[in-house]
């Protein structure tokens, strides 16, 4: 059964009420036409639950925009959804990535580098790698019934390759179901080269106003949190609490250890209890994933005016750079022909009951994890 607008429908019952499925759910492809965005292939997804989001096929199949019942789920920067032809990876001392960082719901970092800019083996590397600025090939989109459930699906492939170096392929599939305030990302990273290849993967999930507000908080199954540096240490007593925008705020970053739930998953959410979600007071966004695939979770808290965002970042690495991962013995390596799979669920918490249930689930995981 599909639950839609407060009522459950079978496939035949729903189809009797509409002329075409696009009346309630669809994937709509188009190209952007102005400024730095000119030429970007985008796909808008709506699924009848109040969830709407945009996938950029020209930008690593990342999710540049997402809303629920008209409320933004993410933070957006002023850079726009710029075309990858404008990307300057080594520019500005390795910080050129920031000129193309539109924020958005999901920006992927990797596939061979994630974290701050640095020099590795004499070669300079910019912030967070190249994959988010890589256009997809074999882009496909469709919708199909599976019994009485209707699923929307988008997929594409990105290649990160260079002569004498890496040859990695990311195949991404994004799915959502009619009537569900949830989307899932399934990624497969394959080493198509003949040599082992170092591999870093981080999902930069950027939550913004109104979920980020002065009364908002991070709710998670966290067992512990470690400040990255002195700035984070200074504000450690409020690492789960948000605040009003503060001009000149210096970013604070925390590395979390999360407890597994009964299904072996870990989770975190940014929630504001006062925001009207369209389903009563309380609005938030959560992510859920397997720590067997992504053993790290990084909280990026940035309360600056205009850059008012909390990043939830599942990853297979920290953000201290590839040389640091190598020294620590934690740097992941893909052997020739090897494939790694990653699955990330992102969903909406709408209303006090949904938030209370989520909080209780997180506490149960913490209690069992101690």
Secondary structure as GFF3:
##gff-version 3
##sequence-region A 1 370
A	DSSP	beta_strand	2	4	.	.	.	ID=ss1
A	DSSP	beta_strand	7	9	.	.	.	ID=ss2
A	DSSP	alpha_helix	11	15	.	.	.	ID=ss3
A	DSSP	three_ten_helix	21	23	.	.	.	ID=ss4
A	DSSP	beta_strand	26	31	.	.	.	ID=ss5
A	DSSP	three_ten_helix	35	37	.	.	.	ID=ss6
A	DSSP	beta_strand	41	46	.	.	.	ID=ss7
A	DSSP	beta_strand	51	56	.	.	.	ID=ss8
A	DSSP	beta_strand	62	68	.	.	.	ID=ss9
A	DSSP	beta_strand	71	72	.	.	.	ID=ss10
A	DSSP	three_ten_helix	84	86	.	.	.	ID=ss11
A	DSSP	alpha_helix	91	94	.	.	.	ID=ss12
A	DSSP	three_ten_helix	96	100	.	.	.	ID=ss13
A	DSSP	beta_strand	106	111	.	.	.	ID=ss14
A	DSSP	beta_strand	118	120	.	.	.	ID=ss15
A	DSSP	beta_strand	123	125	.	.	.	ID=ss16
A	DSSP	three_ten_helix	131	133	.	.	.	ID=ss17
A	DSSP	beta_strand	137	146	.	.	.	ID=ss18
A	DSSP	beta_strand	149	161	.	.	.	ID=ss19
A	DSSP	beta_strand	167	177	.	.	.	ID=ss20
A	DSSP	beta_strand	182	191	.	.	.	ID=ss21
A	DSSP	beta_strand	197	207	.	.	.	ID=ss22
A	DSSP	beta_strand	216	220	.	.	.	ID=ss23
A	DSSP	beta_strand	222	227	.	.	.	ID=ss24
A	DSSP	alpha_helix	230	234	.	.	.	ID=ss25
A	DSSP	three_ten_helix	236	238	.	.	.	ID=ss26
A	DSSP	beta_strand	252	258	.	.	.	ID=ss27
A	DSSP	beta_strand	265	276	.	.	.	ID=ss28
A	DSSP	beta_strand	281	290	.	.	.	ID=ss29
A	DSSP	beta_strand	296	303	.	.	.	ID=ss30
A	DSSP	beta_strand	308	315	.	.	.	ID=ss31
A	DSSP	alpha_helix	322	328	.	.	.	ID=ss32
A	DSSP	beta_strand	332	334	.	.	.	ID=ss33
A	DSSP	beta_strand	339	350	.	.	.	ID=ss34
A	DSSP	alpha_helix	352	369	.	.	.	ID=ss35
###
